[in-house]
Amino acid sequence: SAVISQKPSRDICQRGTSLTIQCQVDSQVTMMFWYRQQPGQSLTLIATANQGSEATYESGFVIDKFPISRPNLTFSTLTVSNLSPEDSSIYLCSVDEGDYTEAFFGQGTRLTVV
Amino acid sequence: GENVEQHPSTLSVQEGDSAVIKCTYSDSASNYFPWYKQELGKGPQLIIDIRSNVGEKKDQRIAVTLNKTAKHFSLHITETQPEDSAVYFCAASGGSYIPTFGRGTSLIVHP
């Protein structure tokens, strides 16, 4: 199993600023993902973080708003840029081996934009 | 792409009762069906999963059933306890290795 450390666990940010979320895994993993979970909603995939190349974004999410880095097989960051109140949500980092097995999640980052 | 529907959105039971959460999926290529439990302030955690070559799987008070013909799968929790209170998500993957999640069920177990 993979242990994921995600930080910060929560933050309150001013609109127009940015927040960078870090995800550290205790082992090398192939697949890393970033999800958004709006209050009372399901998990919406933002992007797949690819090691050594640009992230793959899902429909409705763009690199300018959600830049992602993946410098190695154990670490990734997600930045939420130009914050607005609509960005208030929980952001989750997830990893799996991409072979139809269990996904592991960080504890999430609760972002509130004021 | 895959579409996963989950019902009910909220389920309230008395301690000791059983709870059943149902999901349907659309992609017949899906072959892996995990269930996750998310407690307040935490990320989702796998509680049980089932693959398409199995019709039922049980782990103590938790069981999952799969009907591939009808494209639906269910989570059964028996003898519920207050600590079972959480949000439960079903998911399906296989057509794509990235899972598609249901909208979640908030289970409330009253002591």
Interface residues (C-beta under 8 A of the other chain):
Chain A: I4 Q6 S9 M31 F33 G40 Q41 S42 L43 L45 T48 L92 S94 G98 D99 Y100 T101 E102 A103 F104 F105 G106 Q107 G108 R110
Chain B: N31 Y32 P34 Y36 G41 K42 G43 P44 Q45 L46 D49 R51 F89 A91 S93 G94 Y97 I98 P99 F101 G102 R103 G104
